[in-house]
Amino acid sequence: MPLPDTPRLGFIGAGRLARCIARRFARAGFPVVAIASRTPSSADALAAQLDGCRAVATPQQVVDAADLIFLTVPDDDLAPVAAALRFDASRAGTQALVHCSGASGVDLLDPAKRQGAATGGFHPLYLFGGDDADLARLDGCSVTIEAEGTLHAALARLAGALGCHPLSIPAGGRMLYHAAAHYAASFAICGLAEAVDLWRSLGFDEDAALRALLPMLAGTVGAARDKGLASALSGPVSRGDAGIVARQLALLESRGGDHAALYALLTRRAVALAGRRAAPPAALPAIAELVETALAHAALGAAPPRDEA
């Protein structure tokens, strides 16, 4: 027998992700029946917000009560928690265990699979803040699904119930997917941090720098959405201004550390993006050569020649 069309949902873990999606599922008409957490007060608080839901003492009680169990614990806990769960053979095919990690493999859930449960991955591509604002901001995000057959279809329906777009991923692809996603999330913050750090030497504090930079970042994201990556690219590479790139590389090298190396690596990516345009800047080969020279010097720990102009 397959999963019910409207499965009873359970959560093992009551952190930021669970607090958001459990409430969204309930609003969409999917019953959330049981929640367990290593912090009982967290399970109590979430269950109290959901009609017909109860906080339970153990993860096994969630399995016993629900048809589709979301494992929303830290990655290091996925395997030991999954291995400790017991699925009733008489319910084989009617239950599923799904983790919400972006990086960990679904094979961590194999102990449940060997007992007749379907297994899969359900990763909302969103940075959960842990407050009520998540409930609205989740709209329009994607949920990456790794599952087969009827479970895949069920998880796609659940993604739609969250107001999200289902995004399928092949088996074994989660680590690369998750590593790449950092560039649109935590690494974007790291880029802002680098800009703020450099601006401090000009007398800007962090608040003033972010007040100036965040609207530009928002505009850049909007341009990427509306025009695509290559057309949204701006700055000296986009204009083919090799002289500016050379001077900025020299200036950043003079500051020491890895400022010039980071700038050069990102400029290498900018060159590739500019090269995708219908009419790439004529100076791209010269900029590419500047970048590779700077990276070679950085690898050797030597300063590149200074531009005397």
Residue frames relative to the residue before (quaternion, step in Angstrom):
aa qw qx qy qz dx dy dz
M 1.0000 0.0000 0.0000 0.0000 0.00 0.00 0.00
P 0.4153 -0.7142 0.4988 0.2619 3.61 -1.01 0.77
L 0.6842 -0.4118 0.3769 0.4693 3.52 -1.35 -0.10
P 0.5519 -0.5832 0.4602 0.3787 3.62 -1.10 0.53
D 0.6039 -0.5669 0.4108 0.3810 3.58 -1.16 0.53
T 0.7550 0.1663 -0.1097 0.6247 3.57 1.12 -0.67
P 0.1248 -0.8462 0.5133 0.0695 3.58 0.27 1.22
R 0.4570 -0.6105 0.5619 0.3206 3.52 -1.25 0.50
L 0.2417 -0.8053 0.5332 0.0930 3.55 -0.71 1.11
G 0.0489 -0.7764 0.6273 0.0361 3.52 -1.18 0.67
F 0.2097 -0.7766 0.5842 0.1078 3.55 -1.19 0.57
I 0.1313 -0.7243 0.6722 0.0798 3.50 -1.06 0.92
G 0.7110 0.2654 -0.2498 0.6013 3.53 -0.11 1.36
A 0.0543 -0.8184 0.5717 -0.0194 3.57 -0.83 1.02
G 0.2762 0.7816 -0.5072 0.2359 3.56 0.98 0.91
R 0.8292 -0.2556 0.1590 0.4709 3.54 -1.31 -0.33
L 0.6702 0.4979 -0.3078 0.4562 3.58 0.86 -0.95
A 0.6809 0.4916 -0.2979 0.4538 3.59 0.79 -0.97
R 0.6452 0.5412 -0.3324 0.4247 3.58 0.94 -0.85
C 0.6820 0.4632 -0.2855 0.4886 3.57 1.10 -0.62
I 0.7782 0.3900 -0.2434 0.4278 3.57 0.47 -1.14
A 0.5788 0.5641 -0.3956 0.4363 3.63 1.08 -0.52
R 0.6767 0.4789 -0.2942 0.4756 3.58 0.93 -0.84
R 0.6456 0.5058 -0.3325 0.4656 3.59 0.99 -0.73
F 0.6264 0.5255 -0.3400 0.4646 3.60 0.99 -0.77
A 0.6585 0.5124 -0.3149 0.4524 3.57 0.90 -0.92
R 0.6441 0.5200 -0.3216 0.4597 3.59 0.96 -0.81
A 0.6971 0.4646 -0.2653 0.4772 3.58 1.11 -0.70
G 0.6318 -0.5854 0.3214 0.3934 3.59 1.25 0.11
F 0.5375 0.5838 -0.4282 0.4323 3.58 1.23 0.25
P 0.3748 -0.7590 0.4795 0.2315 3.63 -0.58 1.06
V 0.1581 -0.7398 0.6478 0.0896 3.55 -0.89 1.00
V 0.1427 -0.8765 0.4591 0.0239 3.55 -0.24 1.30
A 0.8246 0.0508 0.0030 0.5634 3.62 1.09 -0.55
I 0.0468 -0.7803 0.6237 -0.0062 3.52 -1.12 0.80
A 0.0434 -0.7701 0.6363 0.0176 3.55 -1.01 0.90
S 0.0137 0.7864 -0.6172 0.0216 3.56 -1.13 0.64
R 0.5321 -0.6042 0.4719 0.3592 3.55 -1.17 0.53
T 0.6774 0.3427 -0.2661 0.5940 3.58 1.36 -0.20
P 0.3233 -0.8030 0.4555 0.2079 3.61 0.03 1.21
S 0.6244 0.5511 -0.3561 0.4237 3.60 1.00 -0.70
S 0.6162 0.5383 -0.3502 0.4559 3.60 1.11 -0.60
A 0.6455 0.4996 -0.3116 0.4865 3.58 1.00 -0.81
D 0.6381 0.5305 -0.3267 0.4524 3.59 0.96 -0.84
A 0.6818 0.5042 -0.2945 0.4407 3.57 0.88 -0.97
L 0.6830 0.4691 -0.2979 0.4740 3.59 0.94 -0.80
A 0.6518 0.5208 -0.3242 0.4459 3.59 0.88 -0.88
A 0.6295 0.5602 -0.3347 0.4217 3.58 1.04 -0.75
Q 0.6771 0.4873 -0.2871 0.4709 3.61 1.20 -0.45
L 0.7127 0.4322 -0.2265 0.5039 3.59 1.29 -0.16
D 0.4200 -0.7133 0.5012 0.2523 3.56 -0.65 1.09
G 0.8411 0.1906 -0.1539 0.4822 3.56 -0.97 0.90
C 0.5882 0.5689 -0.3710 0.4390 3.58 1.24 0.16
R 0.1005 -0.7885 0.6025 0.0723 3.55 -1.13 0.65
A 0.4181 -0.6492 0.5733 0.2740 3.50 -1.19 0.64
V 0.1221 -0.8015 0.5839 0.0408 3.57 -0.87 0.98
A 0.6085 -0.6262 0.3734 0.3132 3.52 -1.22 0.54
T 0.8181 0.1857 -0.0638 0.5405 3.60 1.04 -0.71
P 0.6082 -0.5452 0.4242 0.3911 3.60 -1.17 0.45
Q 0.6108 0.5691 -0.3599 0.4165 3.60 1.00 -0.72
Q 0.6287 0.5385 -0.3409 0.4456 3.59 1.03 -0.68
V 0.5949 0.5355 -0.3638 0.4764 3.59 1.15 -0.52
V 0.6410 0.5213 -0.3170 0.4658 3.58 0.94 -0.89
D 0.6796 0.5050 -0.2958 0.4423 3.58 0.89 -0.89
A 0.7362 0.4448 -0.2310 0.4548 3.59 1.10 -0.67
A 0.7807 0.3864 -0.1585 0.4649 3.59 1.05 -0.76
D 0.4557 -0.6491 0.5346 0.2920 3.52 -1.34 0.32
L 0.7845 0.1375 -0.0509 0.6025 3.58 0.98 -0.88
I 0.1206 -0.8225 0.5559 0.0075 3.54 -0.49 1.25
F 0.2170 -0.7584 0.6048 0.1096 3.56 -0.82 1.07
L 0.2112 -0.7601 0.6070 0.0955 3.54 -0.80 1.10
T 0.0478 0.8300 -0.5455 0.1059 3.58 -0.12 1.33
V 0.3359 0.7196 -0.5131 0.3259 3.54 0.82 1.14
P 0.6686 -0.4748 0.3545 0.4493 3.63 -1.20 0.21
D 0.6682 -0.5423 0.3325 0.3859 3.58 -1.13 0.67
D 0.6697 0.5145 -0.3161 0.4322 3.59 0.91 -0.85
D 0.6880 0.4750 -0.2825 0.4703 3.60 1.20 -0.41
L 0.4629 0.7169 -0.4430 0.2747 3.61 1.19 -0.30
A 0.7140 0.4695 -0.2772 0.4391 3.57 0.68 -1.07
P 0.7088 0.4445 -0.3111 0.4509 3.66 0.69 -0.86
V 0.6351 0.5113 -0.3461 0.4641 3.61 1.00 -0.69
A 0.6631 0.5066 -0.3105 0.4553 3.59 0.88 -0.95
A 0.6675 0.5191 -0.3092 0.4353 3.59 0.95 -0.84
A 0.6831 0.5021 -0.2863 0.4464 3.58 1.13 -0.59
L 0.5930 0.5995 -0.3675 0.3923 3.61 1.20 -0.31
R 0.1848 -0.7737 0.5985 0.0952 3.55 -1.13 0.70
F 0.1657 -0.7904 0.5875 0.0517 3.54 -0.83 1.11
D 0.4738 -0.6898 0.4846 0.2548 3.55 -0.94 1.00
A 0.4657 -0.7032 0.4645 0.2701 3.59 -0.70 1.07
S 0.6285 0.5506 -0.3449 0.4276 3.60 1.08 -0.59
R 0.7014 0.4148 -0.2621 0.5170 3.58 1.26 -0.28
A 0.2753 0.7889 -0.5105 0.2029 3.60 1.24 0.29
G 0.7947 0.2707 -0.2301 0.4921 3.55 -0.91 0.99
T 0.7106 0.4380 -0.2526 0.4893 3.57 1.22 -0.36
Q 0.7100 0.3710 -0.2503 0.5437 3.58 1.30 0.06
A 0.0870 -0.7800 0.6174 0.0526 3.54 -1.24 0.49
L 0.1833 -0.7342 0.6438 0.1137 3.52 -1.23 0.67
V 0.0162 -0.8150 0.5744 -0.0752 3.55 -0.64 1.18
H 0.1954 -0.7709 0.5882 0.1471 3.59 -0.87 0.86
C 0.3770 -0.7445 0.5216 0.1773 3.53 -1.25 0.55
S 0.3860 0.7109 -0.4896 0.3256 3.57 1.14 0.60
G 0.4025 -0.7073 0.5231 0.2533 3.54 -1.09 0.66
A 0.7619 0.4198 -0.1989 0.4514 3.58 1.04 -0.73
S 0.6956 0.5092 -0.2912 0.4148 3.60 0.95 -0.80
G 0.5253 -0.6607 0.4494 0.2925 3.55 -1.09 0.74
V 0.5578 -0.5996 0.4631 0.3389 3.54 -1.20 0.59
D 0.5541 0.6300 -0.3955 0.3736 3.60 1.15 -0.43
L 0.5100 0.6290 -0.4275 0.4017 3.60 1.22 -0.21
L 0.6831 0.4774 -0.2709 0.4817 3.56 1.24 -0.46
D 0.3322 0.7923 -0.4657 0.2122 3.60 1.26 0.13
P 0.5829 0.5629 -0.4133 0.4154 3.69 0.95 -0.51
A 0.6528 0.4851 -0.3130 0.4905 3.60 1.06 -0.68
K 0.6289 0.5447 -0.3343 0.4428 3.56 1.01 -0.81
R 0.6594 0.5102 -0.3109 0.4563 3.58 0.99 -0.79
Q 0.6809 0.4560 -0.2831 0.4983 3.59 1.23 -0.33
G 0.6840 -0.5283 0.2795 0.4183 3.58 1.23 0.27
A 0.5517 0.5960 -0.4090 0.4161 3.59 1.24 0.03
A 0.4321 -0.6329 0.5639 0.3078 3.56 -1.17 0.58
T 0.1398 -0.7997 0.5795 0.0718 3.59 -1.08 0.64
G 0.1145 0.8038 -0.5769 0.0896 3.54 -1.16 0.59
G 0.3984 -0.6759 0.5614 0.2631 3.51 -1.41 -0.06
F 0.0410 -0.7746 0.6301 -0.0361 3.56 -1.06 0.89
H 0.0960 0.8403 -0.5196 0.1212 3.58 0.03 1.30
P 0.2485 -0.7607 0.5802 0.1514 3.61 -0.42 1.16
L 0.3039 -0.7659 0.5428 0.1627 3.57 -0.69 1.10
Y 0.4418 0.6503 -0.4498 0.4238 3.51 0.43 1.34
L 0.3532 -0.7109 0.5655 0.2237 3.57 -1.11 0.71
F 0.2316 -0.8110 0.5245 0.1161 3.57 -0.20 1.28
G 0.3076 -0.7748 0.5317 0.1498 3.54 -0.80 1.06
G 0.4861 -0.6924 0.4145 0.3354 3.57 1.23 -0.40
D 0.6842 0.4391 -0.3052 0.4959 3.60 1.23 0.09
D 0.7405 -0.4409 0.2771 0.4248 3.55 -1.32 0.11
A 0.5338 0.6348 -0.4116 0.3777 3.61 1.15 -0.41
D 0.5580 0.6154 -0.3883 0.3988 3.61 1.14 -0.54
L 0.6049 0.6055 -0.3581 0.3732 3.57 1.02 -0.79
A 0.7289 0.3829 -0.2294 0.5191 3.59 1.04 -0.74
R 0.6786 0.5280 -0.3031 0.4109 3.56 0.92 -0.88
L 0.5523 0.6222 -0.3914 0.3932 3.57 1.20 -0.41
D 0.5170 0.6592 -0.4112 0.3593 3.61 1.15 -0.54
G 0.8235 0.2517 -0.1910 0.4711 3.56 -0.96 0.91
C 0.5252 0.6103 -0.4293 0.4090 3.60 1.24 -0.08
S 0.4464 -0.6578 0.5259 0.3023 3.55 -1.32 0.07
V 0.1898 -0.7311 0.6406 0.1379 3.53 -1.28 0.51
T 0.2677 -0.7776 0.5520 0.1379 3.56 -0.67 1.11
I 0.1243 -0.8235 0.5535 -0.0071 3.52 -0.62 1.23
E 0.0023 -0.7481 0.6635 0.0082 3.52 -1.06 0.87
A 0.3804 0.6843 -0.5341 0.3191 3.56 -0.41 1.24
E 0.3572 -0.7263 0.5471 0.2136 3.53 -1.30 0.21
G 0.8744 0.1914 -0.0988 0.4349 3.51 -1.38 0.37
T 0.8560 -0.1118 0.0889 0.4969 3.51 -1.00 -0.89
L 0.5992 0.5486 -0.3773 0.4445 3.61 1.09 -0.55
H 0.6197 0.5330 -0.3528 0.4555 3.61 0.97 -0.78
A 0.6621 0.5031 -0.3074 0.4626 3.57 0.93 -0.89
A 0.6516 0.5164 -0.3143 0.4583 3.58 0.98 -0.84
L 0.6750 0.4834 -0.2977 0.4713 3.59 0.95 -0.84
A 0.6055 0.5340 -0.3575 0.4695 3.60 1.07 -0.61
R 0.6366 0.5089 -0.3303 0.4761 3.61 1.01 -0.75
L 0.6597 0.5046 -0.3084 0.4638 3.56 0.97 -0.81
A 0.6044 0.5334 -0.3573 0.4718 3.59 1.06 -0.66
G 0.6505 0.5107 -0.3098 0.4690 3.57 0.99 -0.84
A 0.6302 0.5394 -0.3298 0.4506 3.58 1.06 -0.72
L 0.6511 0.4911 -0.3074 0.4903 3.58 1.19 -0.50
G 0.4849 -0.6420 0.4480 0.3898 3.59 1.24 -0.28
C 0.5530 0.6222 -0.3631 0.4186 3.56 1.28 0.44
H 0.4685 -0.6500 0.5229 0.2908 3.54 -1.34 0.30
P 0.3609 -0.7260 0.5338 0.2404 3.63 -0.78 0.92
L 0.0750 -0.7844 0.6157 -0.0062 3.55 -0.95 0.96
S 0.2434 -0.8048 0.5258 0.1289 3.59 -0.42 1.19
I 0.1057 -0.7818 0.6130 0.0425 3.54 -1.09 0.76
P 0.4617 -0.6901 0.4687 0.3016 3.63 -0.93 0.76
A 0.6362 -0.5169 0.4053 0.4046 3.55 -1.22 0.44
G 0.7974 0.2819 -0.2292 0.4818 3.55 -0.98 0.88
G 0.6312 0.5844 -0.3261 0.3919 3.60 1.22 -0.10
R 0.4710 0.7370 -0.4197 0.2426 3.58 1.22 -0.22
M 0.6530 0.5255 -0.3439 0.4233 3.62 0.89 -0.78
L 0.6630 0.4822 -0.3078 0.4829 3.59 0.95 -0.84
Y 0.6185 0.5500 -0.3286 0.4549 3.57 1.00 -0.85
H 0.7065 0.4681 -0.2661 0.4592 3.56 0.84 -1.00
A 0.6306 0.5256 -0.3365 0.4613 3.58 1.00 -0.78
A 0.6662 0.5050 -0.3029 0.4576 3.57 0.95 -0.87
A 0.6361 0.5596 -0.3361 0.4115 3.59 1.00 -0.79
H 0.5275 0.6379 -0.4110 0.3819 3.61 1.17 -0.46
Y 0.6222 0.5706 -0.3532 0.4032 3.59 1.03 -0.70
A 0.7128 0.4132 -0.2540 0.5066 3.59 1.14 -0.54
A 0.7323 0.3701 -0.2165 0.5291 3.58 1.25 -0.09
S 0.8415 0.1754 -0.1152 0.4978 3.60 -0.27 -1.20
F 0.6644 0.4959 -0.3285 0.4525 3.61 0.98 -0.69
A 0.5654 0.5537 -0.3933 0.4681 3.59 1.17 -0.43
I 0.6334 0.5081 -0.3198 0.4881 3.58 1.08 -0.75
C 0.6345 0.5235 -0.3315 0.4620 3.59 1.02 -0.75
G 0.6255 0.5247 -0.3376 0.4684 3.59 1.05 -0.71
L 0.6390 0.5031 -0.3232 0.4838 3.57 1.01 -0.78
A 0.6425 0.5301 -0.3283 0.4454 3.58 0.97 -0.84
E 0.6293 0.5199 -0.3352 0.4704 3.60 1.03 -0.73
A 0.6506 0.5076 -0.3212 0.4646 3.59 0.95 -0.85
V 0.6520 0.5107 -0.3118 0.4658 3.59 0.94 -0.88
D 0.6402 0.5353 -0.3226 0.4468 3.59 0.95 -0.86
L 0.6868 0.4719 -0.2873 0.4724 3.58 0.89 -0.90
W 0.6668 0.5069 -0.3059 0.4526 3.59 0.99 -0.76
R 0.5295 0.6280 -0.4241 0.3812 3.60 1.14 -0.43
S 0.6449 0.5304 -0.3315 0.4392 3.59 1.04 -0.70
L 0.6581 0.4713 -0.3049 0.5019 3.58 1.29 -0.22
G 0.6341 -0.5726 0.3139 0.4142 3.57 1.29 0.11
F 0.5280 0.6125 -0.4297 0.4017 3.62 1.24 0.12
D 0.2872 -0.7142 0.5981 0.2229 3.57 -0.99 0.75
E 0.7303 -0.4541 0.2707 0.4327 3.57 -1.27 0.24
D 0.6472 0.5271 -0.3371 0.4355 3.59 0.92 -0.85
A 0.6780 0.4859 -0.2990 0.4635 3.57 0.89 -0.90
A 0.6431 0.5263 -0.3242 0.4519 3.58 1.00 -0.83
L 0.6892 0.4720 -0.2914 0.4661 3.58 0.86 -0.92
R 0.5958 0.5586 -0.3649 0.4469 3.58 1.07 -0.67
A 0.7029 0.4507 -0.2598 0.4850 3.57 1.06 -0.72
L 0.7458 0.4582 -0.2277 0.4266 3.56 0.90 -0.96
L 0.6398 0.5750 -0.3490 0.3717 3.60 0.93 -0.78
P 0.6411 0.4908 -0.3597 0.4677 3.66 0.92 -0.64
M 0.6255 0.5211 -0.3433 0.4684 3.60 1.06 -0.66
L 0.6381 0.5128 -0.3273 0.4719 3.59 0.99 -0.79
A 0.6467 0.5127 -0.3247 0.4619 3.59 0.93 -0.86
G 0.6533 0.5079 -0.3135 0.4657 3.59 0.99 -0.78
T 0.6350 0.5272 -0.3243 0.4622 3.56 1.05 -0.76
V 0.6482 0.5035 -0.3151 0.4765 3.58 0.96 -0.86
G 0.6478 0.5159 -0.3192 0.4609 3.59 0.98 -0.79
A 0.6505 0.5081 -0.3162 0.4677 3.56 1.00 -0.80
A 0.6357 0.5216 -0.3331 0.4613 3.59 1.00 -0.77
R 0.6462 0.5179 -0.3137 0.4646 3.55 1.01 -0.82
D 0.7510 0.4301 -0.2186 0.4507 3.57 0.87 -0.98
K 0.8238 0.2679 -0.0989 0.4896 3.59 0.96 -0.85
G 0.5319 -0.6034 0.4294 0.4108 3.59 1.21 -0.31
L 0.6866 -0.5394 0.3079 0.3778 3.55 -1.21 0.54
A 0.6966 0.4864 -0.2997 0.4340 3.58 0.72 -1.02
S 0.7040 0.4611 -0.2722 0.4665 3.59 0.91 -0.86
A 0.6509 0.5171 -0.3215 0.4533 3.60 1.15 -0.50
L 0.4981 0.6718 -0.4283 0.3424 3.60 1.20 -0.37
S 0.0301 -0.7840 0.6201 -0.0012 3.56 -0.99 0.88
G 0.5799 0.6118 -0.4188 0.3378 3.57 -1.28 -0.09
P 0.7761 -0.3991 0.2191 0.4363 3.60 -1.28 0.03
V 0.6177 0.5233 -0.3689 0.4566 3.63 1.02 -0.61
S 0.6321 0.5393 -0.3273 0.4500 3.57 0.96 -0.86
R 0.7252 0.4170 -0.2333 0.4958 3.59 1.04 -0.79
G 0.4355 -0.6972 0.4628 0.3318 3.58 1.22 -0.30
D 0.3960 0.7324 -0.4622 0.3053 3.58 1.16 0.59
A 0.1657 -0.8352 0.5202 0.0667 3.56 0.23 1.31
G 0.6132 0.5734 -0.3532 0.4129 3.60 1.03 -0.72
I 0.6544 0.4993 -0.3137 0.4733 3.57 0.96 -0.83
V 0.6376 0.5237 -0.3333 0.4562 3.58 0.93 -0.85
A 0.6515 0.5191 -0.3179 0.4527 3.60 0.93 -0.89
R 0.6878 0.4807 -0.2899 0.4604 3.58 0.88 -0.91
Q 0.6658 0.4937 -0.3186 0.4599 3.56 0.96 -0.77
L 0.6160 0.5299 -0.3488 0.4669 3.59 1.02 -0.68
A 0.6627 0.5056 -0.3042 0.4612 3.58 0.95 -0.90
L 0.6545 0.5156 -0.3137 0.4554 3.57 0.95 -0.88
L 0.6909 0.4752 -0.2877 0.4626 3.59 0.87 -0.92
E 0.6039 0.5410 -0.3553 0.4652 3.58 1.09 -0.65
S 0.6536 0.5342 -0.3185 0.4314 3.58 0.99 -0.82
R 0.6317 0.5412 -0.3339 0.4434 3.58 1.20 -0.40
G 0.4552 -0.6913 0.4484 0.3373 3.58 1.24 -0.24
G 0.6848 0.4767 -0.3517 0.4242 3.53 -1.29 -0.16
D 0.6487 -0.5263 0.3853 0.3920 3.55 -1.17 -0.56
H 0.2585 0.8001 -0.5074 0.1886 3.58 1.21 0.43
A 0.6981 0.4656 -0.2816 0.4654 3.59 0.82 -0.97
A 0.6364 0.5323 -0.3380 0.4442 3.61 0.98 -0.76
L 0.6521 0.5026 -0.3155 0.4719 3.58 0.95 -0.85
Y 0.6463 0.5141 -0.3145 0.4681 3.58 0.92 -0.92
A 0.6749 0.5018 -0.3023 0.4488 3.59 0.90 -0.90
L 0.6539 0.5117 -0.3252 0.4525 3.60 0.93 -0.82
L 0.6814 0.4641 -0.2928 0.4844 3.57 0.93 -0.82
T 0.6201 0.5281 -0.3449 0.4665 3.58 1.08 -0.65
R 0.5766 0.5645 -0.3749 0.4565 3.59 1.10 -0.60
R 0.6640 0.4781 -0.3028 0.4888 3.60 0.96 -0.80
A 0.6310 0.5327 -0.3353 0.4535 3.59 1.03 -0.75
V 0.6135 0.5401 -0.3401 0.4649 3.59 1.06 -0.74
A 0.6584 0.5045 -0.3131 0.4626 3.58 0.93 -0.86
L 0.6492 0.5068 -0.3203 0.4681 3.60 0.98 -0.79
A 0.6626 0.4997 -0.3119 0.4626 3.59 0.89 -0.91
G 0.6352 0.5495 -0.3258 0.4341 3.57 1.09 -0.65
R 0.6188 0.5499 -0.3419 0.4448 3.59 1.24 -0.31
R 0.5300 0.6406 -0.4161 0.3683 3.58 1.20 -0.18
A 0.6344 -0.5403 0.3920 0.3897 3.53 -1.22 0.49
A 0.7847 0.1179 -0.0599 0.6056 3.58 1.08 -0.73
P 0.1446 -0.8261 0.5389 0.0792 3.63 0.23 1.22
P 0.5970 -0.5617 0.4230 0.3862 3.61 -1.12 0.55
A 0.5345 -0.6585 0.4270 0.3136 3.58 -0.92 0.86
A 0.6847 0.5160 -0.2834 0.4295 3.58 1.12 -0.63
L 0.3682 0.7644 -0.4802 0.2227 3.61 1.19 0.03
P 0.6526 0.5016 -0.3534 0.4445 3.66 0.82 -0.75
A 0.6467 0.5116 -0.3253 0.4628 3.60 1.01 -0.76
I 0.6424 0.5063 -0.3238 0.4756 3.59 1.00 -0.78
A 0.6339 0.5312 -0.3297 0.4553 3.57 0.97 -0.85
E 0.6514 0.5081 -0.3196 0.4641 3.59 0.98 -0.78
L 0.6204 0.5367 -0.3371 0.4620 3.60 1.02 -0.78
V 0.6590 0.5215 -0.3018 0.4503 3.55 0.95 -0.93
E 0.6953 0.4709 -0.2936 0.4567 3.59 0.80 -0.95
T 0.6163 0.5312 -0.3464 0.4669 3.60 1.08 -0.65
A 0.6572 0.5096 -0.3081 0.4620 3.56 0.95 -0.90
L 0.6709 0.4934 -0.3033 0.4631 3.58 0.95 -0.83
A 0.6245 0.5315 -0.3380 0.4618 3.57 1.04 -0.72
H 0.6631 0.4868 -0.3059 0.4793 3.58 0.96 -0.83
A 0.6313 0.5300 -0.3403 0.4525 3.58 1.01 -0.78
A 0.6490 0.5214 -0.3172 0.4541 3.57 1.00 -0.82
L 0.7101 0.4365 -0.2472 0.4941 3.57 1.10 -0.71
G 0.4414 -0.7039 0.4470 0.3316 3.56 1.29 -0.23
A 0.5657 0.5852 -0.3891 0.4314 3.55 1.20 0.44
A 0.4906 -0.6558 0.4881 0.3015 3.54 -1.14 0.61
P 0.4432 -0.6791 0.5046 0.2963 3.59 -0.95 0.76
P 0.6322 -0.5239 0.3793 0.4266 3.60 -1.15 0.35
R 0.4475 -0.6995 0.4967 0.2524 3.55 -0.99 0.86
D 0.4349 -0.6513 0.5548 0.2811 3.55 -1.15 0.72
E 0.2777 -0.8060 0.5046 0.1364 3.60 -0.55 1.13
A 0.5253 0.6561 -0.4235 0.3380 3.60 1.20 -0.28
